[in-house]
Amino acid sequence: MEDWHLPYSPSPLPSARNVLVLAPHPDDEIFGCGGSLALYRRNGASIHVYVLSDGAGYAEAEDRAEIYLTRQAETNAALASLGIGPAAFEGLADRSLAAQTVLSSLIAEKVRQHQVDVILAPSMWEIHPDHLATFRAAWSAATELLRDGEPVPTLLLYEVGAPQYADLLVDITQVWSEKQRAMLLFPSQLAHQDYTRHIQALNIYRTYTLPASVRFAEALSQVTPDQLASAEEAGFDPIRHMMKVRMDSAMIAAEEDNSALQSALGKCTEELRRRTAEADRAEAAFDLATGRTEAVRRQLDEASQYQQRLHSQLAEAQRDREEALQRLEMTLNSRAWRITAPLRWLSRLLRSSR
């Protein structure tokens, strides 16, 4: 049942000619989906990275410009190491994206500009408010395109700060060294936190349900155009909506498995019936053979008894014969027999002369 909720084999990336990557801060595009970007680049896709904030955090106003330039340079160096061109930077204030009402329109314009097939954006489970704001803006942009009857790209949601419920587990083992090299090109951020270690641990953890040959994987959640719903519905929330979609998907998988099990059970039941019928026929044949064997055994017993009676009668006749011979011999050897011999001779002679 676990595979109702999480893949147990590596997932292919959705095919795309043009990919738009939305990064709330400079580095999210590498930490979150750098392996997938390397795979898309190998497959010949055009990759367009759009970084929304300046990544300056809570820095004072006089330091923000310098931090912004530093982070732009780091992002472009990391992208270049993957063979991807420079990013576009919107430069909005860090931690202000939730208040940017035009953000979804900016994203929709990028989709139109680059004829995008796939948008990579942070997942709905991220903790950072800018990450969540970017997810919601990507969703709103997609629904805006849908509402206007324009081509709608597939949303692929990546994880950075928190694991998400994933539809796809992408094997990035073959490009891991490229992603690792790109992650090391953010020294300003690595000075504060060892993000490379965290992301490496996350990408290793994501191989938990995959074959042993998969050493590193990125988890993505997919939102197809037909899963979008209008954000103008009363009380609509995309996170609740996608949770329902996920549960519906799990229920469909459960029903499919149940149907498969019912079918297998039906086949097993039919096979059991067939084998039971064969066993019944074999038992009947055995009973018949046993009955015939018993009849033959009875006949043999009767023949044996008859033979014993014959032997007994023969032995009795043999005894009578021996007794008769003994009496005859006694008679022939008696004196009376010898004295009357002339008389018996004369009697035979008279009978023969008549």
C-alpha positions as CSV (number, residue, x, y, z in Angstrom):
1,M,0.0,0.0,0.0
2,E,3.0,2.4,0.5
3,D,3.2,2.9,-3.3
4,W,-0.2,4.6,-3.2
5,H,1.5,7.6,-1.6
6,L,5.2,7.5,-2.8
7,P,7.0,6.1,-5.9
8,Y,9.0,2.9,-5.5
9,S,10.9,3.4,-8.7
10,P,12.6,6.4,-10.3
11,S,10.3,8.8,-12.0
12,P,11.0,10.4,-15.4
13,L,10.8,14.1,-15.7
14,P,7.8,15.4,-17.8
15,S,9.0,16.2,-21.2
16,A,9.6,19.9,-21.9
17,R,11.2,22.2,-24.5
18,N,11.1,25.3,-22.3
19,V,11.4,25.2,-18.5
20,L,10.8,28.2,-16.2
21,V,12.4,27.9,-12.7
22,L,11.0,30.2,-10.0
23,A,13.5,30.9,-7.2
24,P,12.3,32.9,-4.2
25,H,15.9,33.7,-3.4
26,P,19.2,33.3,-5.3
27,D,20.3,29.6,-4.7
28,D,16.8,28.0,-4.3
29,E,17.0,27.0,-8.0
30,I,20.2,25.0,-7.3
31,F,19.4,23.6,-3.9
32,G,15.8,22.7,-4.7
33,C,16.1,21.3,-8.2
34,G,19.6,21.6,-9.5
35,G,19.8,17.9,-10.4
36,S,16.5,18.1,-12.4
37,L,17.8,21.2,-14.2
38,A,21.0,19.3,-15.2
39,L,18.8,16.5,-16.6
40,Y,16.6,18.9,-18.5
41,R,19.7,20.6,-19.9
42,R,21.1,17.2,-21.0
43,N,17.7,16.5,-22.7
44,G,18.1,19.7,-24.7
45,A,15.5,21.8,-22.9
46,S,15.8,25.6,-22.8
47,I,16.0,26.6,-19.1
48,H,14.9,30.1,-17.9
49,V,15.6,30.9,-14.2
50,Y,13.6,33.7,-12.6
51,V,14.8,34.9,-9.2
52,L,12.2,36.9,-7.4
53,S,13.8,38.5,-4.3
54,D,17.1,40.2,-3.7
55,G,18.1,37.6,-1.1
56,A,19.3,40.3,1.3
57,G,17.3,39.0,4.3
58,Y,17.1,41.5,7.2
59,A,20.2,43.5,6.1
60,E,20.3,47.3,6.5
61,A,19.4,49.4,3.5
62,E,23.0,50.5,2.8
63,D,24.1,46.8,2.6
64,R,21.3,45.4,0.5
65,A,22.6,46.5,-2.9
66,E,26.0,44.9,-2.3
67,I,24.4,41.7,-1.0
68,Y,22.1,41.6,-4.0
69,L,25.0,41.9,-6.5
70,T,27.0,39.2,-4.7
71,R,24.1,36.8,-4.8
72,Q,23.3,37.5,-8.4
73,A,26.9,36.6,-9.3
74,E,26.8,33.4,-7.2
75,T,23.6,32.3,-8.9
76,N,24.9,32.9,-12.4
77,A,28.2,31.2,-11.6
78,A,26.3,28.1,-10.3
79,L,24.0,28.1,-13.4
80,A,26.9,28.4,-15.7
81,S,28.5,25.4,-14.1
82,L,25.5,23.4,-15.2
83,G,25.6,24.9,-18.7
84,I,22.6,27.2,-18.1
85,G,22.5,30.8,-19.0
86,P,22.2,33.8,-16.6
87,A,19.0,34.2,-14.5
88,A,16.5,37.0,-14.7
89,F,16.3,38.9,-11.3
90,E,13.2,40.8,-10.2
91,G,14.9,42.2,-7.1
92,L,11.9,42.3,-4.8
93,A,12.6,42.7,-1.1
94,D,13.4,39.5,0.7
95,R,10.4,38.3,2.9
96,S,8.1,40.6,1.0
97,L,6.8,38.3,-1.7
98,A,3.5,37.5,0.0
99,A,2.6,41.2,-0.2
100,Q,3.4,41.4,-4.0
101,T,0.0,41.5,-5.7
102,V,1.5,41.5,-9.2
103,L,3.7,38.5,-8.7
104,S,1.4,36.0,-10.4
105,S,1.0,38.4,-13.4
106,L,4.8,38.7,-13.7
107,I,5.1,34.9,-13.7
108,A,2.3,34.5,-16.3
109,E,4.2,37.0,-18.5
110,K,7.4,34.9,-18.3
111,V,5.4,31.8,-19.3
112,R,4.1,33.6,-22.3
113,Q,7.5,35.1,-23.2
114,H,9.3,31.8,-23.2
115,Q,6.4,29.5,-24.2
116,V,7.0,27.5,-21.1
117,D,5.9,23.8,-20.9
118,V,7.0,23.2,-17.2
119,I,7.3,25.5,-14.2
120,L,9.5,24.5,-11.3
121,A,8.4,26.3,-8.1
122,P,8.8,25.7,-4.3
123,S,6.4,23.2,-2.8
124,M,3.3,24.0,-0.8
125,W,5.0,22.5,2.3
126,E,7.8,25.0,2.5
127,I,8.3,26.9,5.8
128,H,9.8,30.1,4.5
129,P,7.0,32.7,3.7
130,D,8.7,33.7,0.4
131,H,8.7,30.1,-0.7
132,L,5.0,29.7,0.0
133,A,4.2,33.0,-1.7
134,T,6.1,31.8,-4.8
135,F,4.0,28.6,-4.8
136,R,0.8,30.5,-4.6
137,A,1.9,33.0,-7.2
138,A,2.8,30.1,-9.6
139,W,-0.6,28.5,-9.0
140,S,-2.4,31.8,-9.6
141,A,-0.4,32.4,-12.8
142,A,-1.3,28.9,-14.1
143,T,-5.0,29.4,-13.3
144,E,-4.9,32.9,-14.9
145,L,-3.6,31.3,-18.1
146,L,-6.2,28.6,-17.9
147,R,-9.0,31.1,-17.4
148,D,-7.8,33.1,-20.4
149,G,-7.7,30.0,-22.6
150,E,-4.0,30.0,-23.1
151,P,-1.6,27.0,-22.9
152,V,-1.0,26.0,-19.3
153,P,2.3,24.5,-18.2
154,T,2.7,21.7,-15.8
155,L,3.8,22.7,-12.3
156,L,6.6,20.8,-10.7
157,L,7.0,21.7,-7.1
158,Y,10.5,21.2,-5.5
159,E,11.5,21.0,-1.8
160,V,14.2,23.0,0.0
161,G,13.4,23.6,3.6
162,A,10.9,20.8,4.2
163,P,10.2,17.4,2.7
164,Q,7.0,17.3,0.7
165,Y,4.5,14.6,-0.4
166,A,6.0,13.7,-3.7
167,D,4.6,12.3,-6.9
168,L,7.9,12.0,-8.6
169,L,11.3,10.8,-7.3
170,V,13.9,11.8,-9.9
171,D,17.1,9.9,-10.0
172,I,19.9,12.5,-10.1
173,T,22.8,10.1,-9.3
174,Q,24.4,10.6,-12.7
175,V,24.4,14.4,-12.3
176,W,25.0,14.6,-8.5
177,S,28.6,15.8,-9.0
178,E,27.3,18.6,-11.1
179,K,24.7,19.7,-8.5
180,Q,27.3,19.4,-5.7
181,R,29.8,21.6,-7.6
182,A,27.1,24.2,-8.3
183,M,26.0,24.2,-4.6
184,L,29.5,25.1,-3.5
185,L,29.4,28.3,-5.6
186,F,27.3,30.1,-2.9
187,P,30.1,31.0,-0.4
188,S,28.1,34.0,1.1
189,Q,25.3,31.6,2.1
190,L,27.5,28.6,3.1
191,A,29.3,30.9,5.5
192,H,26.1,31.1,7.6
193,Q,24.8,27.5,7.1
194,D,26.1,24.3,5.6
195,Y,23.3,24.0,3.1
196,T,25.3,21.5,0.9
197,R,25.2,19.0,3.8
198,H,21.5,19.5,4.4
199,I,20.6,19.1,0.7
200,Q,22.9,16.2,0.3
201,A,21.1,14.5,3.3
202,L,17.7,15.4,1.8
203,N,18.7,14.0,-1.7
204,I,20.0,10.8,-0.1
205,Y,16.9,10.4,2.1
206,R,14.8,10.6,-1.0
207,T,16.2,7.3,-2.3
208,Y,14.6,5.5,0.7
209,T,12.0,3.7,-1.5
210,L,14.1,3.5,-4.6
211,P,16.5,0.7,-5.8
212,A,20.0,0.6,-4.2
213,S,21.5,1.8,-7.5
214,V,19.9,5.2,-6.9
215,R,22.3,7.2,-4.7
216,F,20.7,10.6,-4.9
217,A,17.1,11.7,-5.8
218,E,15.0,14.9,-5.9
219,A,11.4,14.8,-4.9
220,L,8.9,16.7,-7.0
221,S,5.1,17.1,-6.7
222,Q,3.3,17.4,-10.0
223,V,0.3,19.6,-10.7
224,T,-1.1,19.0,-14.2
225,P,-3.4,21.6,-15.9
226,D,-6.5,19.4,-15.4
227,Q,-5.8,19.4,-11.6
228,L,-6.0,23.2,-11.4
229,A,-9.1,24.8,-9.9
230,S,-10.2,28.4,-10.0
231,A,-8.7,30.5,-7.2
232,E,-11.8,32.7,-7.4
233,E,-14.0,30.0,-5.8
234,A,-15.3,31.0,-2.3
235,G,-13.0,29.7,0.3
236,F,-10.7,28.1,-2.2
237,D,-7.2,27.2,-1.0
238,P,-4.7,25.4,-3.4
239,I,-3.0,23.5,-0.6
240,R,-6.3,22.0,0.6
241,H,-7.2,21.4,-3.0
242,M,-4.0,19.5,-3.7
243,M,-4.3,17.5,-0.5
244,K,-7.8,16.4,-1.8
245,V,-6.3,15.6,-5.2
246,R,-3.6,13.5,-3.5
247,M,-6.1,11.7,-1.3
248,D,-8.3,11.1,-4.4
249,S,-5.3,9.7,-6.2
250,A,-4.5,7.4,-3.3
251,M,-8.1,6.2,-3.3
252,I,-8.0,5.6,-7.0
253,A,-4.8,3.6,-6.5
254,A,-6.4,1.7,-3.7
255,E,-9.4,0.9,-5.8
256,E,-7.2,-0.3,-8.7
257,D,-5.3,-2.5,-6.3
258,N,-8.5,-3.8,-4.9
259,S,-9.8,-4.6,-8.3
260,A,-6.6,-6.4,-9.2
261,L,-6.8,-8.3,-5.9
262,Q,-10.4,-9.2,-6.5
263,S,-9.5,-10.4,-10.0
264,A,-6.6,-12.4,-8.6
265,L,-8.9,-13.8,-5.9
266,G,-11.5,-14.8,-8.5
267,K,-8.8,-16.6,-10.5
268,C,-7.6,-18.3,-7.4
269,T,-11.1,-19.3,-6.4
270,E,-11.7,-20.7,-9.9
271,E,-8.5,-22.6,-9.8
272,L,-9.4,-23.9,-6.3
273,R,-12.7,-25.1,-7.7
274,R,-11.0,-26.8,-10.7
275,R,-8.5,-28.5,-8.5
276,T,-11.2,-29.6,-6.0
277,A,-13.2,-31.1,-8.9
278,E,-10.1,-32.9,-10.0
279,A,-9.5,-34.1,-6.5
280,D,-13.1,-35.3,-6.3
281,R,-12.8,-37.2,-9.6
282,A,-9.5,-38.7,-8.4
283,E,-11.1,-39.7,-5.1
284,A,-14.1,-41.3,-7.0
285,A,-11.7,-43.2,-9.2
286,F,-9.7,-44.3,-6.2
287,D,-12.9,-45.5,-4.5
288,L,-13.9,-47.4,-7.6
289,A,-10.5,-48.9,-7.9
290,T,-10.6,-49.7,-4.2
291,G,-14.0,-51.4,-4.6
292,R,-12.8,-53.5,-7.5
293,T,-9.7,-54.4,-5.5
294,E,-11.9,-55.6,-2.7
295,A,-14.1,-57.6,-5.0
296,V,-11.0,-59.3,-6.5
297,R,-9.6,-59.9,-3.0
298,R,-12.9,-61.6,-2.0
299,Q,-12.7,-63.7,-5.2
300,L,-9.2,-64.7,-4.4
301,D,-10.2,-65.5,-0.8
302,E,-13.0,-67.7,-2.1
303,A,-10.7,-69.4,-4.6
304,S,-8.2,-70.0,-1.9
305,Q,-10.8,-71.5,0.4
306,Y,-12.1,-73.7,-2.5
307,Q,-8.5,-74.8,-3.2
308,Q,-8.1,-75.7,0.5
309,R,-11.3,-77.8,0.4
310,L,-10.0,-79.6,-2.7
311,H,-6.7,-80.3,-1.0
312,S,-8.6,-81.6,2.0
313,Q,-10.8,-83.8,-0.1
314,L,-7.8,-85.1,-2.1
315,A,-6.0,-85.9,1.1
316,E,-9.1,-87.7,2.5
317,A,-9.4,-89.7,-0.8
318,Q,-5.7,-90.6,-0.6
319,R,-6.1,-91.8,2.9
320,D,-9.2,-94.0,1.8
321,R,-7.1,-95.4,-1.1
322,E,-4.2,-96.3,1.2
323,E,-6.6,-97.9,3.6
324,A,-8.2,-99.9,0.8
325,L,-4.8,-101.1,-0.5
326,Q,-3.9,-102.1,3.0
327,R,-7.1,-104.2,3.3
328,L,-6.5,-105.7,-0.1
329,E,-3.0,-106.7,0.8
330,M,-4.1,-108.2,4.0
331,T,-6.8,-110.1,2.3
332,L,-4.4,-111.5,-0.4
333,N,-1.9,-112.5,2.2
334,S,-4.5,-114.3,4.4
335,R,-4.7,-118.2,4.8
336,A,-8.4,-118.2,3.8
337,W,-7.6,-116.6,0.6
338,R,-4.9,-119.1,-0.3
339,I,-7.1,-122.1,0.7
340,T,-10.0,-120.9,-1.4
341,A,-7.9,-120.2,-4.5
342,P,-8.7,-123.5,-6.3
343,L,-12.3,-123.0,-5.8
344,R,-12.1,-119.5,-7.3
345,W,-10.2,-120.9,-10.2
346,L,-12.9,-123.7,-10.8
347,S,-15.6,-121.1,-10.6
348,R,-14.0,-118.9,-13.2
349,L,-13.5,-121.9,-15.5
350,L,-17.1,-123.0,-15.3
351,R,-18.3,-119.5,-16.1
352,S,-16.0,-119.3,-19.1
353,S,-17.3,-122.7,-20.5
354,R,-20.9,-121.7,-20.6
